[in-house]
Amino acid sequence: MALQGLKLSELIGSLSHALDITEGQPEGHCVRCCWIGMHVGHEIGLSDRALWELYYTLLLKDLGCSSNAARICELYLTDDLSFKRDFKWVDGSLNQALRFVLNHTGLQAGLADRFKRVVNVFRHSDDFAQELIQTRCQRGADIARKLRFGEGVAEAVHALDEHWDGSGRPDGRQGESIPLNARIALLAQVVDVFHTVGEIDAAMQEVRKRSGSWFDPELVRAIESIVKRSDFLSMLNSEALDSAVFALEPAQFEIPLDDDYLDEIAAAFGQIVDAKSPYTQGHSVRVADYADGVALELSLTNTRRRWLKRGALLHDVGKLGVSNAILDKPDRLEADEWTAVKRHADYTGSILGRIGIFEEMARVSSAHHERLDGAGYPLGLKAEAIELETRIITVADIFDAITAERPYRAAIPVPRTLEIMSEQVDIAIDHHCFEALKRVAPRMHQSDE
């Protein structure tokens, strides 16, 4: 049955904020791109069906953004968030590319190591760029298909970084061989990146400079006309933009959002989170499965278990806003790095909290690092304020974190994991949840291997 009061556009638009933070972009980047790109689509006379595909291409253009984060840190010895943010300013010219590499390679390394890494990047720059963009584009297209969107959306996500003159990646497509939705999405992206930190005139100057190289000249003419409209610009800068964008979806093509589809969306975004680090592959799914097993042992209703499983799948969505330079660090974290890690719980609450009917899920999922003794984060809640569903996610999350391999240690066997966890019962871990976990986890963990 359809979920009353929740539209697919609202859900995807809200979850797109998770993609924004992974790209190091200001909050609402994909939503603003949707506003810009949909106006271009209307300006050039796209049909309602084509506009619907464009709509979700724009909101989901960065679906694959988490998949190359760890590799960026490995290749460039850098922070992936600032790397991705600043790379969107590079216009492809040799001077800008050289400056970018020098400013973003090996900044935390010693002088000798940094010099070696810079030389290596220059030597293999084309190969590195192709690998990173190919990974991102292919992964994004695959997830678009998992989200039930057709080839019109998937192929456009895959072709986001192609350029009109054939100088783009991953396939070097040229002119009208590039899907129209991809051409519009790239144009909207550049307009938003430059407009967000400056004025629309600066954005348009950049667009004109890239007309015929990056951009289809016809689309440039369309955006030139659009930006002259005061209502377009005033809404682009308005706090009401989310609502305006959600209203842009062609109504006749709306997809009913039922429980099965919501489960698939939660699972897909859980995969986006897990793809950010090689040490978190499968983490969200395993935590969701362990949480479901504990919930069954504690006799939660089927409806509540299904709700909880979604919350567990999305509990770490805020980690998309934490650099892999920190997440994958093999050494002890510095104080400022630990502060950055803890911020992921706030991000989770903020992202899920944008969705009206997810208010409770946002509260439950974002609290999975709270402790019964009040020493947890982000709010320092004590036992009486920590809900049962949060306690279940917490025990499942801790179990998987200990039994999985981490950058600083090997995986720990289940018996030893349960011994370690038992020391935190009634301090950080709920007694009843832990007893339920002990009954189900060994069997479930074995089935995962």
C-alpha positions as CSV (number, residue, x, y, z in Angstrom):
1,M,0.0,0.0,0.0
2,A,1.1,3.6,-0.7
3,L,2.6,5.5,2.2
4,Q,0.2,8.4,3.0
5,G,1.7,11.8,2.9
6,L,5.2,10.8,1.5
7,K,6.1,11.5,-2.2
8,L,9.0,10.0,-4.0
9,S,10.2,13.5,-4.9
10,E,10.3,14.5,-1.3
11,L,12.1,11.4,-0.2
12,I,14.7,11.5,-2.9
13,G,15.1,15.2,-2.7
14,S,15.8,15.0,1.0
15,L,18.2,12.1,0.7
16,S,20.0,14.0,-2.0
17,H,21.4,16.2,0.8
18,A,23.5,13.1,1.8
19,L,25.1,13.2,-1.7
20,D,25.8,16.9,-1.3
21,I,28.0,16.4,1.7
22,T,29.9,13.6,0.1
23,E,30.8,15.9,-2.7
24,G,31.9,18.6,-0.3
25,Q,29.1,20.8,-1.6
26,P,26.9,23.3,0.4
27,E,23.6,21.9,1.6
28,G,21.0,21.7,-1.1
29,H,23.3,21.4,-4.1
30,C,21.3,18.7,-5.9
31,V,18.0,20.4,-5.2
32,R,19.3,23.7,-6.6
33,C,20.6,21.8,-9.6
34,C,17.2,20.4,-10.1
35,W,15.6,23.9,-10.0
36,I,18.1,25.1,-12.6
37,G,18.0,22.1,-14.8
38,M,14.3,21.7,-14.9
39,H,14.0,25.3,-16.1
40,V,16.4,24.5,-18.9
41,G,14.2,21.4,-19.8
42,H,11.1,23.6,-19.9
43,E,12.9,26.2,-21.9
44,I,13.9,23.8,-24.7
45,G,10.4,22.2,-24.8
46,L,11.0,18.7,-23.3
47,S,7.9,16.5,-23.0
48,D,6.5,15.7,-19.6
49,R,8.0,12.2,-19.7
50,A,11.4,13.6,-20.6
51,L,11.1,16.2,-17.8
52,W,10.3,13.4,-15.3
53,E,13.5,11.6,-16.2
54,L,15.5,14.8,-16.1
55,Y,14.0,15.6,-12.7
56,Y,15.5,12.4,-11.1
57,T,18.7,12.7,-13.1
58,L,19.3,16.1,-11.5
59,L,18.4,14.9,-7.9
60,L,20.5,11.7,-8.3
61,K,23.4,12.9,-10.4
62,D,25.9,12.2,-7.6
63,L,24.7,8.7,-6.7
64,G,28.1,7.2,-7.3
65,C,30.0,9.9,-5.4
66,S,31.0,7.8,-2.4
67,S,32.5,5.0,-4.4
68,N,35.8,6.7,-5.3
69,A,36.4,8.6,-2.0
70,A,38.8,6.1,-0.5
71,R,40.7,5.8,-3.7
72,I,41.1,9.6,-3.9
73,C,42.7,9.6,-0.5
74,E,44.9,6.7,-1.4
75,L,46.1,8.2,-4.7
76,Y,46.5,11.8,-3.7
77,L,47.2,11.5,0.1
78,T,44.5,14.1,0.6
79,D,41.1,14.9,2.1
80,D,38.4,13.6,-0.4
81,L,35.8,16.2,0.6
82,S,37.9,19.3,-0.2
83,F,39.4,17.5,-3.2
84,K,35.9,16.9,-4.7
85,R,34.7,20.3,-3.7
86,D,37.5,22.1,-5.4
87,F,37.7,19.9,-8.4
88,K,34.4,21.3,-9.5
89,W,36.2,24.6,-10.1
90,V,38.7,23.2,-12.5
91,D,37.8,24.0,-16.1
92,G,40.1,21.5,-17.7
93,S,42.9,24.0,-18.7
94,L,46.5,22.8,-18.0
95,N,47.3,25.7,-15.6
96,Q,44.2,25.0,-13.5
97,A,44.9,21.3,-13.5
98,L,48.5,21.8,-12.4
99,R,47.5,24.2,-9.7
100,F,44.9,21.8,-8.4
101,V,47.3,18.9,-8.2
102,L,49.9,20.9,-6.3
103,N,47.3,22.3,-3.9
104,H,45.6,18.9,-3.2
105,T,48.3,16.2,-3.2
106,G,50.1,15.0,-0.1
107,L,49.5,18.0,2.0
108,Q,49.8,16.0,5.2
109,A,52.9,14.0,4.1
110,G,56.5,14.9,4.6
111,L,58.3,16.9,2.0
112,A,60.0,13.9,0.3
113,D,56.8,11.8,0.3
114,R,54.8,14.7,-1.0
115,F,57.2,15.3,-3.9
116,K,57.2,11.6,-4.9
117,R,53.4,11.6,-4.8
118,V,53.1,14.8,-6.9
119,V,55.5,13.3,-9.5
120,N,53.5,10.1,-9.5
121,V,50.2,12.0,-10.0
122,F,51.5,14.0,-12.9
123,R,52.9,10.9,-14.5
124,H,49.6,9.0,-14.3
125,S,47.1,11.8,-14.2
126,D,45.0,10.6,-17.1
127,D,44.9,7.1,-15.8
128,F,43.9,8.3,-12.3
129,A,41.2,10.6,-13.6
130,Q,39.7,7.9,-15.8
131,E,39.7,5.4,-13.0
132,L,38.0,7.7,-10.5
133,I,35.4,9.0,-12.9
134,Q,34.7,5.6,-14.3
135,T,34.1,4.2,-10.8
136,R,31.8,7.0,-9.9
137,C,29.8,7.0,-13.1
138,Q,29.3,3.2,-13.3
139,R,28.4,2.9,-9.6
140,G,25.9,5.8,-9.9
141,A,24.2,4.2,-12.9
142,D,24.0,0.9,-11.1
143,I,22.3,2.4,-8.1
144,A,19.9,4.4,-10.3
145,R,18.7,1.1,-11.7
146,K,18.4,-0.4,-8.2
147,L,16.2,2.5,-7.3
148,R,13.9,1.4,-10.2
149,F,14.8,4.3,-12.5
150,G,15.1,3.4,-16.2
151,E,17.9,3.7,-18.6
152,G,17.1,7.3,-19.3
153,V,18.2,8.2,-15.8
154,A,20.9,5.6,-15.4
155,E,22.7,6.5,-18.7
156,A,22.5,10.2,-17.9
157,V,24.1,9.6,-14.4
158,H,26.8,7.6,-16.1
159,A,27.5,10.4,-18.6
160,L,27.5,13.3,-16.2
161,D,31.2,14.1,-16.8
162,E,31.1,13.9,-20.6
163,H,31.8,17.2,-22.5
164,W,30.3,18.5,-25.7
165,D,33.6,18.6,-27.5
166,G,34.5,15.0,-26.5
167,S,37.1,15.9,-23.9
168,G,35.1,14.5,-21.0
169,R,35.0,11.1,-19.3
170,P,34.5,8.2,-18.9
171,D,33.8,7.4,-22.6
172,G,34.8,10.5,-24.4
173,R,31.3,10.9,-25.9
174,Q,30.8,14.0,-28.0
175,G,27.9,16.3,-29.0
176,E,24.5,14.8,-29.3
177,S,25.8,11.3,-28.5
178,I,25.9,12.5,-24.9
179,P,22.4,12.0,-23.3
180,L,20.6,15.3,-23.1
181,N,19.8,14.8,-19.4
182,A,23.6,14.5,-18.7
183,R,24.3,17.6,-20.7
184,I,21.7,19.6,-18.7
185,A,22.9,18.1,-15.4
186,L,26.5,19.1,-15.9
187,L,25.4,22.7,-16.9
188,A,23.2,23.0,-13.9
189,Q,26.0,21.7,-11.7
190,V,28.5,24.3,-12.8
191,V,25.9,27.1,-12.6
192,D,25.2,26.2,-9.0
193,V,28.8,25.7,-7.9
194,F,29.8,29.2,-9.2
195,H,26.5,30.9,-8.2
196,T,26.7,29.5,-4.6
197,V,29.9,31.3,-3.8
198,G,29.4,34.3,-5.9
199,E,26.8,36.0,-8.1
200,I,24.9,34.7,-11.0
201,D,27.0,36.9,-13.3
202,A,30.1,34.9,-12.3
203,A,28.3,31.6,-13.0
204,M,27.2,32.8,-16.4
205,Q,30.7,34.1,-17.2
206,E,32.0,30.6,-16.6
207,V,29.2,29.0,-18.6
208,R,29.9,31.2,-21.6
209,K,33.6,30.4,-21.4
210,R,32.8,26.7,-21.6
211,S,30.1,26.9,-24.3
212,G,31.1,24.6,-27.2
213,S,33.7,22.8,-25.1
214,W,32.0,21.5,-22.0
215,F,28.4,22.6,-22.9
216,D,25.9,22.3,-25.6
217,P,25.6,25.9,-27.0
218,E,21.8,25.5,-27.3
219,L,21.6,24.8,-23.6
220,V,23.8,27.8,-22.8
221,R,21.4,30.0,-24.8
222,A,18.6,28.6,-22.8
223,I,20.2,29.3,-19.4
224,E,21.1,32.8,-20.6
225,S,17.4,33.5,-21.1
226,I,16.3,31.8,-17.9
227,V,18.7,33.8,-15.5
228,K,17.1,37.1,-16.7
229,R,13.9,36.1,-14.9
230,S,13.7,37.6,-11.4
231,D,11.4,34.8,-10.1
232,F,13.9,32.1,-11.1
233,L,16.7,33.8,-9.2
234,S,14.7,34.8,-6.2
235,M,13.5,31.1,-5.7
236,L,17.0,29.8,-6.3
237,N,18.1,31.8,-3.2
238,S,14.9,31.2,-1.2
239,E,14.4,28.9,1.8
240,A,11.2,27.7,0.1
241,L,13.2,26.1,-2.7
242,D,12.7,22.5,-1.5
243,S,9.0,22.8,-1.7
244,A,9.2,24.5,-5.1
245,V,11.4,21.7,-6.5
246,F,9.2,19.0,-5.1
247,A,6.3,20.6,-6.9
248,L,8.2,20.5,-10.3
249,E,7.9,16.7,-10.7
250,P,5.4,16.0,-13.6
251,A,2.5,14.6,-11.6
252,Q,1.2,12.2,-14.2
253,F,4.4,10.2,-13.9
254,E,4.6,10.0,-10.1
255,I,5.5,6.5,-8.8
256,P,3.6,5.3,-5.7
257,L,5.9,5.0,-2.8
258,D,4.9,1.7,-1.0
259,D,6.6,-0.2,1.7
260,D,8.5,-2.4,-0.6
261,Y,9.9,0.5,-2.6
262,L,10.8,2.3,0.6
263,D,12.8,-0.7,1.7
264,E,14.7,-0.7,-1.6
265,I,15.5,3.0,-1.3
266,A,16.8,2.6,2.3
267,A,18.9,-0.4,1.2
268,A,20.3,1.5,-1.8
269,F,21.4,4.5,0.3
270,G,22.8,2.1,2.8
271,Q,25.0,0.8,0.0
272,I,26.1,4.3,-0.9
273,V,27.2,4.8,2.7
274,D,29.1,1.5,2.8
275,A,30.8,2.2,-0.5
276,K,32.7,5.1,1.0
277,S,35.2,2.9,2.7
278,P,36.6,-0.5,2.1
279,Y,36.3,-1.2,5.8
280,T,32.5,-0.6,5.8
281,Q,31.5,-2.7,2.9
282,G,28.2,-4.4,3.9
283,H,28.1,-2.7,7.3
284,S,24.7,-1.1,7.0
285,V,23.1,-4.3,5.7
286,R,24.7,-6.4,8.5
287,V,23.6,-3.9,11.2
288,A,20.1,-3.9,9.8
289,D,20.0,-7.8,9.8
290,Y,21.4,-8.0,13.4
291,A,19.0,-5.3,14.6
292,D,16.1,-7.2,13.0
293,G,17.2,-10.5,14.7
294,V,17.4,-8.7,18.1
295,A,14.0,-7.1,17.5
296,L,12.5,-10.5,16.7
297,E,13.9,-11.9,19.9
298,L,12.4,-9.0,21.8
299,S,9.0,-9.6,20.2
300,L,8.7,-6.3,18.3
301,T,5.8,-6.4,15.8
302,N,6.5,-7.1,12.1
303,T,5.5,-3.5,11.3
304,R,7.9,-2.1,13.9
305,R,10.7,-4.4,12.8
306,R,10.4,-3.3,9.2
307,W,10.5,0.3,10.3
308,L,13.6,-0.4,12.5
309,K,15.4,-2.2,9.7
310,R,15.1,1.0,7.5
311,G,16.4,3.1,10.4
312,A,19.4,0.7,10.8
313,L,20.2,0.8,7.1
314,L,20.3,4.6,7.2
315,H,21.9,5.0,10.7
316,D,25.4,5.9,9.2
317,V,24.2,8.1,6.3
318,G,25.9,11.0,8.0
319,K,29.3,9.3,7.5
320,L,29.1,10.5,3.9
321,G,30.1,13.9,5.3
322,V,33.3,12.6,7.0
323,S,36.5,12.4,5.1
324,N,38.1,9.1,4.3
325,A,41.4,10.5,5.4
326,I,39.8,10.2,8.9
327,L,37.5,7.1,8.4
328,D,40.3,5.0,7.0
329,K,43.2,6.3,9.2
330,P,45.2,3.4,10.6
331,D,46.5,5.4,13.6
332,R,44.8,6.9,16.6
333,L,42.7,9.9,15.8
334,E,43.6,13.4,16.9
335,A,41.1,15.4,18.9
336,D,39.8,17.4,15.9
337,E,39.5,14.2,13.8
338,W,37.5,12.5,16.5
339,T,35.2,15.6,16.6
340,A,34.7,15.2,12.8
341,V,33.8,11.6,13.2
342,K,31.3,12.3,15.9
343,R,29.6,14.9,13.6
344,H,28.2,12.1,11.5
345,A,25.5,11.4,14.0
346,D,24.3,15.0,13.7
347,Y,24.4,14.7,9.9
348,T,22.3,11.6,10.0
349,G,19.7,13.3,12.1
350,S,19.7,16.4,9.8
351,I,19.3,14.4,6.6
352,L,16.6,12.1,7.8
353,G,14.9,14.9,9.7
354,R,14.2,16.7,6.4
355,I,11.6,14.0,5.6
356,G,8.3,14.8,7.5
357,I,7.3,11.3,8.4
358,F,10.9,10.3,9.3
359,E,11.0,12.5,12.3
360,E,11.1,9.6,14.7
361,M,13.5,7.6,12.6
362,A,15.9,10.6,12.5
363,R,15.8,10.8,16.3
364,V,16.3,7.0,16.7
365,S,19.0,6.5,14.1
366,S,21.1,9.5,14.9
367,A,21.3,8.4,18.6
368,H,23.1,5.1,18.0
369,H,26.2,6.4,19.7
370,E,24.5,7.5,22.8
371,R,25.3,5.5,26.0
372,L,23.1,4.5,29.0
373,D,25.5,6.4,31.3
374,G,25.2,9.6,29.4
375,A,28.7,9.6,28.0
376,G,27.7,9.1,24.4
377,Y,27.1,11.5,21.5
378,P,25.7,13.7,19.9
379,L,23.4,14.8,22.8
380,G,24.8,12.9,25.8
381,L,21.4,11.2,26.4
382,K,21.0,9.0,29.5
383,A,19.2,5.7,29.8
384,E,15.7,7.0,30.3
385,A,15.9,9.2,27.2
386,I,17.3,6.4,24.9
387,E,14.5,4.6,23.0
388,L,14.4,0.8,22.6
389,E,14.9,0.9,18.9
390,T,18.0,3.0,19.3
391,R,19.4,0.5,21.9
392,I,18.8,-2.2,19.4
393,I,20.7,-0.4,16.6
394,T,23.5,0.4,19.0
395,V,24.1,-3.2,20.1
396,A,24.0,-4.3,16.4
397,D,26.3,-1.6,15.3
398,I,28.9,-2.3,18.1
399,F,28.8,-6.0,17.3
400,D,29.5,-5.5,13.6
401,A,32.1,-2.9,14.3
402,I,34.1,-5.3,16.5
403,T,33.7,-8.4,14.3
404,A,34.6,-6.5,11.1
405,E,38.1,-5.7,9.9
406,R,39.2,-2.1,10.6
407,P,42.2,-0.1,9.3
408,Y,43.9,-0.3,12.6
409,R,43.2,-4.0,13.5
410,A,42.0,-7.4,12.2
411,A,38.5,-8.7,12.7
412,I,37.8,-10.1,16.2
413,P,36.1,-13.5,16.6
414,V,32.5,-13.6,17.8
415,P,33.2,-15.2,21.3
416,R,35.8,-12.5,22.1
417,T,33.5,-9.8,20.7
418,L,30.7,-10.8,23.1
419,E,33.2,-10.8,26.0
420,I,34.3,-7.3,25.1
421,M,30.7,-6.1,24.8
422,S,29.7,-7.7,28.1
423,E,31.9,-5.3,29.9
424,Q,29.8,-2.4,28.7
425,V,26.4,-3.9,29.6
426,D,24.3,-1.4,31.6
427,I,27.0,1.2,30.9
428,A,26.8,1.7,27.1
429,I,24.8,-1.4,26.1
430,D,21.2,-2.4,27.1
431,H,21.1,-5.7,29.0
432,H,18.0,-7.1,27.3
433,C,19.3,-6.2,23.8
434,F,22.6,-7.8,24.6
435,E,21.0,-11.0,25.8
436,A,19.0,-11.1,22.6
437,L,22.1,-10.4,20.5
438,K,23.9,-13.3,22.2
439,R,21.2,-15.7,21.1
440,V,21.1,-14.6,17.4
441,A,24.4,-13.1,16.5
442,P,26.6,-16.2,16.4
443,R,24.3,-17.9,14.0
444,M,23.7,-14.8,11.9
445,H,27.4,-13.9,11.7
446,Q,28.2,-17.4,10.6
447,S,25.7,-17.1,7.8
448,D,27.3,-13.8,6.7
449,E,30.7,-15.4,6.2
